Amino acid sequence: MAQSKRDIAYLKLSNEEKWEIMMRVNKLAIAFNNGRPIKKPQGKGIVFNQKGNGLI
């Protein structure tokens, strides 16, 4: 499968640059959601909710 120019450019970035991009996107998402994070911890730890998978 061919990668887009955007994918190739992203993959060439350092881990620090990728982190900075992620933080900027997160700040934008919070700004567009009236100052609230898109997702927040629910204090439940890891929850497996599929029945029959042997993990409940």
Kinemage of the C-alpha trace (Angstrom):
@kinemage 1
@onewidth
@group {chain A} dominant
@subgroup {mainchain}
@vectorlist {calphas} color= white
{ca met a 1} P 0.000 0.000 0.000
{ca ala a 2} L 1.413 3.368 -0.990
{ca gln a 3} L 1.920 5.967 1.708
{ca ser a 4} L 0.844 9.551 1.242
{ca lys a 5} L 3.310 12.434 1.333
{ca arg a 6} L 1.805 13.442 4.668
{ca asp a 7} L 2.440 9.961 6.116
{ca ile a 8} L 6.028 9.934 4.887
{ca ala a 9} L 6.689 13.418 6.311
{ca tyr a 10} L 5.238 12.396 9.685
{ca leu a 11} L 7.294 9.217 9.861
{ca lys a 12} L 10.487 11.223 9.311
{ca leu a 13} L 9.853 13.343 12.416
{ca ser a 14} L 11.645 12.694 15.690
{ca asn a 15} L 9.730 11.407 18.701
{ca glu a 16} L 9.924 14.876 20.263
{ca glu a 17} L 8.411 16.483 17.151
{ca lys a 18} L 5.619 13.896 17.069
{ca trp a 19} L 4.905 14.602 20.756
{ca glu a 20} L 4.706 18.355 20.120
{ca ile a 21} L 2.269 17.808 17.250
{ca met a 22} L 0.092 15.574 19.430
{ca met a 23} L 0.040 18.178 22.207
{ca arg a 24} L -0.943 20.942 19.771
{ca val a 25} L -3.773 18.821 18.368
{ca asn a 26} L -4.938 18.023 21.904
{ca lys a 27} L -4.997 21.722 22.842
{ca leu a 28} L -7.018 22.502 19.718
{ca ala a 29} L -9.485 19.719 20.520
{ca ile a 30} L -9.953 21.084 24.046
{ca ala a 31} L -10.448 24.609 22.683
{ca phe a 32} L -13.126 23.396 20.257
{ca asn a 33} L -14.856 21.467 23.081
{ca asn a 34} L -15.417 24.538 25.302
{ca gly a 35} L -12.366 23.893 27.475
{ca arg a 36} L -13.212 20.288 28.321
{ca pro a 37} L -11.068 17.342 27.257
{ca ile a 38} L -12.542 15.053 24.616
{ca lys a 39} L -11.924 12.012 26.818
{ca lys a 40} L -11.304 11.796 30.526
{ca pro a 41} L -10.353 8.958 32.884
{ca gln a 42} L -13.263 7.187 34.533
{ca gly a 43} L -11.259 5.724 37.411
{ca lys a 44} L -12.163 2.165 36.493
{ca gly a 45} L -8.774 0.944 35.293
{ca ile a 46} L -8.852 -1.513 32.440
{ca val a 47} L -12.386 -2.632 31.627
{ca phe a 48} L -13.109 -5.556 29.336
{ca asn a 49} L -16.756 -5.469 28.378
{ca gln a 50} L -16.997 -8.243 25.782
{ca lys a 51} L -18.866 -11.272 27.054
{ca gly a 52} L -17.425 -14.688 26.484
{ca asn a 53} L -13.788 -13.668 26.140
{ca gly a 54} L -12.778 -15.191 29.471
{ca leu a 55} L -11.521 -11.879 30.861
{ca ile a 56} L -14.524 -10.883 32.996
